[in-house]
Amino acid sequence: MVRYTLAQSPEIVLTVRGKDSSQAREKAMDKLMELMDAGKLPTELEEGFSPQQFIEVKEPDETPIEEEDAISEAVQILSNLATLKLKVMESREEALKVREAIDILFTDQPVTVEEVTELKDGFKVLKNFAVSNLRYREARAKAEEARAILDEALKSSDAEVKPEKPPEKKDKK
C-alpha cells in the first residue's frame, strides 16, 4: 500500500494498492477526483494539478535502524570475546609450560638439541597465547559497552518495580 497527500491539504491522505508508481498515482488521482466531485475536498486545487504533485506519505519505521545496528554490533563483539576466550583457555596451559622451559636458557645447565628444538617449537604456542590474551583483554573492554547495549535492549517495557520492604522494627524489651 502507498499513501499520498497534497501540499495544499496535508490532512487528506489517499491510500492505494501497490508501491509508488505512475499507475498508483493515477489511482490516487481518481480518488482525488471522487473527493472533489463529492465536495469533500477542503481546498480548491489550481487547474493543472497532476499525479506527480502528490506527496508520498511514509510511515516511520517501528524500530530505529541505528538501534538494530547497535544490537547486531554488540552481539558480534560478544561473540568475538567468546572466541578469544576459548583461544586463550585452550593455549594457556601449554604456553605456561613453554614459559617455564624458557628459564633453562638462562642457566648454566647443559641442554640437549632436542630440548632447544622443542623450546623453539613452543615459542609459536607462546606467541599465539600472548597475542590472543592481549586481544582478549582489549575485546573485554569493548564488550563491557556491548553488554550494556544488550542489557538496555532486553529491558522489558512493562518491567515491574517491586517496592522495597520497610525496615523491620526491633522490639525493645
NUMAR-743171 format. One line per 4 residues: their letters; for each residue y, z, x of N, C-alpha, C. Coordinates in steps of 0.001 Angstrom, whole numbers, plus 524288, in hexadecimal, padded with zeros to 5 digits. Layout:
% NUMAR-743171
a	Y Z X Y Z X Y Z X | ...
% end
This chain:
% NUMAR-743171
mvry	7FB6D 80000 80343 80000 80000 80000 804DB 80000 80377 | 808BC 7FD27 801C7 80DB4 7FD06 8048C 811F1 7FE5D 8009E | 815E8 80114 80280 81A29 802C1 7FF0F 81F48 8009F 8011C | 82298 7FEEC 7FD6D 827B6 7FCBC 7FEC7 82BF1 7FF7D 7FBAD
tlaq	8309B 7FF7B 7FDF1 83531 80174 7FB3B 839AF 7FDAD 7FC3D | 83E10 7FECF 7F9BA 842B8 7FB8F 7FA4D 846F8 7FEC0 7FCF5 | 84A0F 7FC4C 80039 84E5C 7FF0C 802C1 85231 80106 7FEA2 | 852F6 7FE06 7FA70 856A1 7FF79 7F65E 85496 803E4 7F2E2
spei	84F7C 80472 7F27A 84D15 80871 7EF24 84849 80ABA 7F1D7 | 84915 80E2A 7F5A7 84498 8104F 7F883 840F6 8139C 7F522 | 842C1 8155A 7F091 83F60 8186F 7ED28 83B46 81515 7EA78 | 83C15 80FE9 7EA51 83850 80C4E 7E807 8343F 80AFC 7EC30
vltv	82F4F 80BFD 7EB03 82B12 80ABE 7EEA3 8272A 80754 7EBB9 | 82623 802CD 7EDF1 8227E 7FF10 7EBA1 81D87 7FEFF 7EEED | 8191A 7FFF4 7EC65 8141C 8002C 7EF31 810D3 7FB76 7EDA7 | 80EB5 7F8C8 7F1B2 80B4E 7F44D 7F0BB 8067A 7F4BB 7F432
rgkd	80252 7F214 7F28D 7FD6B 7F22E 7F58E 7FE10 7EF13 7FA9A | 7FB03 7F0A4 7FE8C 7FAF2 7EDC9 8037A 7FE89 7F03C 8077E | 7FF81 7ED2D 80B94 80311 7EEFE 80FA3 807E6 7EB89 80F91 | 80BC4 7ED0C 812A9 810BB 7EA39 812A2 80FD7 7E47F 81411
ssqa	8112F 7E0FF 81067 810A1 7DB60 81140 8145E 7D8AA 80D82 | 81500 7D39C 80E3D 81870 7D0B6 80AAD 81638 7D0D8 80525 | 81110 7D0B4 804AC 80E95 7D0E7 7FF8F 80F9C 7D62E 7FCE8 | 80F2F 7DA7B 7FFEF 81030 7DFAB 7FDC5 815E5 7E02D 7FC28
reka	8195D 7DE08 7FF35 81EF3 7DE33 7FDF1 8201F 7DB1A 7F8FB | 81D57 7D6CB 7F835 81E0D 7D3B2 7F36F 81C48 7D6D6 7EEA9 | 817E9 7D9B6 7EF44 8160C 7DCFD 7EAF7 81A01 7E14B 7E9C4 | 81C41 7E387 7EDE3 82044 7E78B 7ED25 82508 7E52F 7EA70
mdkl	8264F 7E051 7EBC6 82AB7 7DD9F 7E947 829A6 7DCED 7E375 | 824C7 7DBB0 7E212 8235A 7DB2D 7DC8A 8242B 7E063 7D9AA | 82292 7E4A9 7DC20 8234A 7E9D2 7D9BE 82911 7EB20 7D935 | 82C19 7E996 7DD19 831B7 7EA81 7DCEC 8342B 7E784 7D85E
melm	83278 7E2BF 7D798 8347F 7DF88 7D34D 83320 7E206 7CE06 | 82E67 7E447 7CDA4 82CD1 7E6F3 7C8DC 8306B 7EB96 7C7BF | 831AE 7EE8E 7CBED 83539 7F302 7CB57 83AA0 7F132 7C98A | 83C79 7ECED 7CBDE 841A0 7EADB 7CA70 8419A 7E902 7C4C2
dagk	83D7F 7E64B 7C335 83D1E 7E44F 7BDDA 83CE4 7E8C8 7B9E5 | 83A55 7ED15 7BB78 839DC 7F196 7B7F7 83EB4 7F50B 7B81F | 8427F 7F3B5 7BB87 84747 7F6D0 7BC00 84664 7FC0A 7BE9F | 84254 7FC83 7C1D3 84111 80176 7C46A 84300 801AD 7CA09
lpte	845E1 7FDBD 7CBC6 847F0 7FDBF 7D118 84D77 7FFF4 7D0E1 | 84E6E 80460 7D396 8537D 806F7 7D319 85812 80406 7D5AE | 85707 80031 7D8E7 85B49 7FD62 7DB7E 85AD7 7F796 7DA66 | 85F39 7F509 7DAEC 85F56 7EF5F 7DA63 85E4A 7ED06 7DFBF
leeg	85AC7 7E968 7E016 859AA 7E6D9 7E50F 85CDB 7E1DF 7E56B | 85EB5 7E0E2 7EA17 861BF 7DC1C 7EAEC 85E39 7D762 7EA29 | 860AD 7D300 7E8DE 85DB0 7CE27 7E85E 85B31 7CCF6 7ED9F | 8568C 7CAF1 7ED8D 853FF 7C951 7F260 850D2 7CD8A 7F4FE
fspq	84F99 7D1C7 7F242 84C40 7D5CF 7F487 846ED 7D364 7F589 | 844DB 7D44C 7FA37 83FDD 7D1E0 7FB90 83BD7 7D603 7FD13 | 836E6 7D489 7FCEE 832BC 7D836 7FE5D 83347 7DA48 803FC | 835CE 7D751 8075E 83670 7D907 80CCC 83A28 7DDAE 80D36
qfie	83D36 7DEA9 8091E 840E7 7E2FB 80935 83E70 7E82F 807A4 | 83990 7E806 805E7 836E3 7ECE6 804B9 8364A 7F010 809BC | 8367A 7F522 80920 835A2 7F8AF 80D88 8305B 7FB3E 80CB0 | 82CF1 7FAB0 8108E 827BF 7FD07 8101E 8282D 802EA 810D5
vkep	825B0 805CF 80D4A 825A4 80B7E 80D7D 82089 80D21 8100C | 82103 80FCE 81460 81C50 811A0 8171B 81C0B 81782 816BB | 81759 8195B 8159C 81676 81EF6 8154A 815CC 82125 81AC3 | 8180E 825A6 81BD2 81727 827FD 820F1 81179 8299C 82169
detp	80F69 8294C 8261B 809FE 82AE2 826FF 80954 830A0 825AB | 804C8 831D8 82399 803A0 83739 8222F 80354 83AB8 8270A | 800E8 838BD 82B25 80079 83BC9 82FEC 80356 838E1 8343A | 806F5 83B75 836AA 809EB 838D9 83AC8 80662 8370C 83F41
ieee	8073F 8324F 840FC 8040B 83001 84514 8049A 83317 84A2D | 80940 83514 84B4A 80A14 8380D 85019 80684 83CCC 8504D | 805EE 83F7F 84BEB 8028D 84415 84BCC 7FCDA 8428B 84CA0 | 7FB42 83E30 84A47 7F5E2 83C59 84B02 7F4F0 83AFA 850BB
dais	7F8BD 8386C 85326 7F840 83714 858AB 7F7E9 83BFE 85C05 | 7FB0F 83FE7 85AC6 7FAFC 844CA 85DC0 7F5AF 8477D 85D3D | 7F376 84751 85893 7EE54 849BE 857B8 7EA24 846C4 85AC0 | 7EA4C 84199 85A8A 7E672 83E71 85D70 7E6E0 83F74 86346
eavq	7EBAA 83FBD 8652B 7EC7F 840C1 86ABB 7EA93 84635 86C29 | 7EB85 84A06 868C5 7E9BF 84F5B 869C9 7E3D1 84F96 86A22 | 7E128 84CE2 86691 7DB71 84CC9 866AB 7D980 84A34 86BAC | 7DC12 845FC 86D46 7DA90 8434C 8721C 7DB41 846DF 876D1
ilsn	7DF92 849C3 876FB 7E093 84D6A 87B4B 7DC61 8519A 87B76 | 7DAEF 853AF 876F7 7D6E9 857BC 876D9 7D190 8558C 87847 | 7D07D 850BF 876BD 7CB8F 84E3E 87830 7CB56 84D7D 87E1F | 7CFAD 84BE6 88058 7D008 84B48 88607 7CF29 85083 888C0
latl	7D16E 854A6 8869F 7D0B3 859E1 888D9 7CAED 85B67 888C4 | 7C851 85A54 8846D 7C2BF 85BA1 88400 7BF89 858A7 8880D | 7C0BB 853A4 888CD 7BDED 85072 88CA5 7BEC4 85292 89223 | 7C3A4 853E2 89362 7C4D0 855FE 89890 7C231 85B4B 89967
klkv	7C20F 85E7F 89564 7BF84 8639A 895E4 7B9B8 862E8 89719 | 7B732 85F28 89470 7B1AD 85E1D 8958A 7B0E6 85C62 89B33 | 7B449 858E0 89D0E 7B3D9 85712 8A27A 7B45D 85B97 8A648 | 7B818 85EFE 8A552 7B8FD 86372 8A8C5 7B43A 8670C 8A8AD
mesr	7B243 86824 8A3FA 7ADC8 86BAE 8A38C 7A8EC 86969 8A630 | 7A814 86444 8A593 7A376 861CE 8A7CC 7A387 861BC 8ADC1 | 7A80C 86135 8B010 7A846 860AC 8B5C3 7A9D6 865B2 8B895 | 7AB45 869BC 8B5C7 7AD33 86E8A 8B82B 7A93E 87123 8BBD1
eeal	7A488 871FA 8B9E7 7A0A0 874D2 8BCF7 79F68 871FA 8C215 | 79E84 86CE0 8C1A9 79D4C 869D5 8C656 7A1F4 869BB 8CA18 | 7A6A8 86954 8C7FB 7AB5C 86938 8CB45 7AC10 86E64 8CE29 | 7AAE2 872BC 8CB9E 7AB5E 877CE 8CE2E 7A75F 87860 8D29A
kvre	7A2B9 87632 8D1E3 79ECE 87642 8D61B 7A0BF 87323 8DAC6 | 7A30F 86E94 8D9A6 7A528 86B55 8DDE5 7A98F 86E40 8E0A3 | 7ACD1 870D6 8DD99 7B137 873B9 8DFE9 7AF38 877F0 8E39C | 7AB1B 87AA9 8E214 7A8DB 87EAD 8E57A 7A6A6 87C41 8EA75
aidi	7A450 877AE 8E9FB 7A1F3 8750E 8EE79 7A618 87332 8F262 | 7AAD0 87250 8F098 7AF0F 8708C 8F41B 7B00C 87490 8F863 | 7AF60 87981 8F72E 7B074 87DA5 8FAF2 7AD3D 87D0B 8FFEC | 7A8BB 87A7F 8FF8E 7A573 879BF 90436 7A831 8765F 90854
lftd	7ABCC 87305 9068E 7AEB6 86FB8 90A3B 7B274 872E5 90D9C | 7B3D6 87797 90BD6 7B7A8 87AC9 90E9E 7B52A 87F25 911D7 | 7B005 87ECB 91289 7AD59 882A9 915CA 7AB2F 87FF1 91A9B | 7A970 8830C 91E21 7A718 880EA 922DE 7A130 88043 92250
qpvt	79F34 8810C 91DAC 799A1 8806E 91CBA 7981F 87AB3 91D47 | 7939A 879AC 91F5A 791DA 8743F 91FA3 7904E 8724D 91A2B | 7914D 86D4D 91936 78FEB 86AE9 91432 78CBB 86600 91538 | 78996 86497 91170 7866A 85FE4 91208 78964 85B3B 90FCB
veev	787A0 8569B 9113F 789F9 851CD 90F3D 78942 8518E 90952 | 784C1 85355 90774 783B3 85348 901DB 78784 856CD 8FEEA | 788B2 85B62 9012A 78C59 85EFD 8FEA2 791C7 85C93 8FE3D | 7937D 85A06 90268 798A4 85783 90271 798B3 852EE 8FE99
telk	79480 84FDF 8FE87 79430 84B74 8FAE2 7943F 84D64 8F547 | 79150 85185 8F443 79137 853D0 8EF07 7969C 855E2 8ED82 | 79940 85825 8F144 79E83 85A2A 8F060 7A250 855B9 8EF25 | 7A1E2 85177 8F21A 7A544 84CE9 8F121 7A457 84AB9 8EBA1
dgfk	79F71 84A71 8EA0B 79E41 848A6 8E4B8 7A085 84C65 8E0AC | 7A081 8515B 8E1EB 7A296 85555 8DE5A 7A879 85508 8DDBE | 7AB2A 852AB 8E18A 7B0D7 8522C 8E125 7B278 84EFD 8DC5A | 7AF44 84B2B 8DAF3 7B069 84802 8D64B 7B03D 84B77 8D16C
vlkn	7AC48 84ECB 8D125 7ABC4 8525C 8CCB6 7B067 8561F 8CC99 | 7B1C9 85817 8D134 7B61E 85BC3 8D1A6 7BB42 85934 8CFF1 | 7BC0E 8546D 8D1B7 7C0D1 85192 8D04E 7C0FA 85091 8CA6D | 7BC98 84EBE 8C834 7BC6A 84DB8 8C293 7BD84 852A5 8BF67
favs	7BB42 85703 8C12F 7BC31 85BEA 8BE7E 7C1F3 85D74 8BED3 | 7C42D 85D31 8C380 7C99C 85ECB 8C441 7CD5A 85B6C 8C105 | 7CC7B 85651 8C100 7CFCB 852CC 8BDF0 7CF23 853E3 8B818 | 7CA56 8547D 8B667 7C959 855A3 8B0DD 7CBD1 85AD2 8AF49
nlry	7CB7F 85EA5 8B2BC 7CDB6 863C6 8B1A0 7D3A9 86374 8B126 | 7D62D 86083 8B4A5 7DBDE 85FCE 8B446 7DD5C 85D11 8AF2F | 7DA85 858EF 8ADF6 7DB96 85612 8A912 7DAB0 8598C 8A456 | 7D6A6 85CBE 8A494 7D581 8604A 8A041 7D9FF 86420 89F75
rear	7DBF5 8665B 8A3B3 7E03E 86A20 8A32C 7E529 8678E 8A109 | 7E64E 862C1 8A2BD 7EACD 85FE4 8A0A5 7E9F6 85EA1 89ADE | 7E545 85CDF 8998F 7E40A 85B7B 89426 7E436 8604A 8909C | 7E2C2 864B0 892BD 7E2C2 8697C 88FA7 7E850 86AFE 88E19
akae	7EBFA 86A3E 891AE 7F16F 86B5D 8906C 7F35F 867C4 88C07 | 7F1FE 862C2 88C51 7F388 85F0A 88836 7F0B8 8603F 88319 | 7EBFB 86211 8837D 7E8C9 86310 87ED7 7EAE4 867A6 87BA1 | 7EDC4 86B29 87E09 7F012 86F7C 87B1A 7F3AF 86D5C 876DD
eara	7F6DD 86995 87846 7FA68 86727 8747C 7F749 8641F 8705F | 7F33D 8616B 87219 7EFF3 85E74 86E71 7ED61 86220 86A85 | 7EBA9 86688 86C5D 7E92F 86A5D 868E1 7ED1F 86C58 864DE | 7F1EF 86D2F 8668A 7F5FF 86EF3 862EC 7F723 86ACE 85EC4
ilde	7F729 865DE 8604D 7F80C 86194 85C95 7F3B3 86183 85882 | 7EEDA 8620B 85A46 7EA70 8620E 85697 7EA83 866E7 85319 | 7EBDE 86B63 85552 7EC2D 87021 85228 7F028 86F6F 84DC6 | 7F48F 86D13 84EFF 7F89F 86C22 84B13 7F6AA 86856 846E9
alks	7F3F9 86438 8489F 7F1FE 8604B 844EF 7EDAB 86276 84177 | 7EADC 86653 84359 7E680 86887 84062 7E818 86CF1 83CBD | 7ECFD 86E9A 83D17 7EEC8 872C5 8399D 7EE6C 870E4 83400 | 7EC86 8743B 830B8 7EC07 872E6 82B33 7F154 87377 82898
sdae	7F2A0 86FCF 82537 7F7A5 87010 82288 7F7C7 8747A 81E91 | 7F338 87638 81CD5 7F30A 87A7F 81913 7F086 87F5C 81B7E | 7F1BB 8802A 8207F 7EF81 884AE 8233D 7F143 889B5 8209D | 7ED87 88D21 81FFF 7EEC0 8921E 81D8F 7F0F0 895CF 821A5
vkpe	7F501 8987B 8202B 7F734 89C70 82396 7F53D 8A1A6 8218D | 7F22B 8A421 824B5 7EFEE 8A91F 8230B 7F3D7 8AD76 82436 | 7F4D9 8B0AE 82063 7F888 8B4F4 82154 7F621 8B8DD 8251F | 7F987 8BB1C 82834 7F7A2 8BF01 82BEE 7F64E 8C3FC 82900
kppe	7F277 8C6B4 82AFE 7F108 8CBB0 828A2 7F53A 8CFA7 82A18 | 7F6C4 8D2DE 82655 7FA96 8D6EF 827B5 7F7FF 8DAE7 82B47 | 7FAFD 8DD3B 82EC6 7F8A0 8E115 83255 7F653 8E5A4 82F3D | 7F1DE 8E75C 83119 7EF49 8EBBA 82E76 7F23A 8F0BD 82F7C
kkdk	7F28E 8F3ED 82B63 7F53A 8F8E4 82BE6 7F157 8FCF0 82DC9 | 7F319 8FFEA 8317C 7EFB1 90413 8337A 7F0D6 9090B 83086 | 7ECAF 90B8A 82EED 7ED50 9107C 82C21 7EE68 914C5 82FFA | 7F287 917CD 82EE7 7F3B9 91C49 8323C 7F167 9210D 82FA8
k	7EE8F 9240A 8329B 7EC0C 928A4 83064 7EE56 92D66 832B1
% end
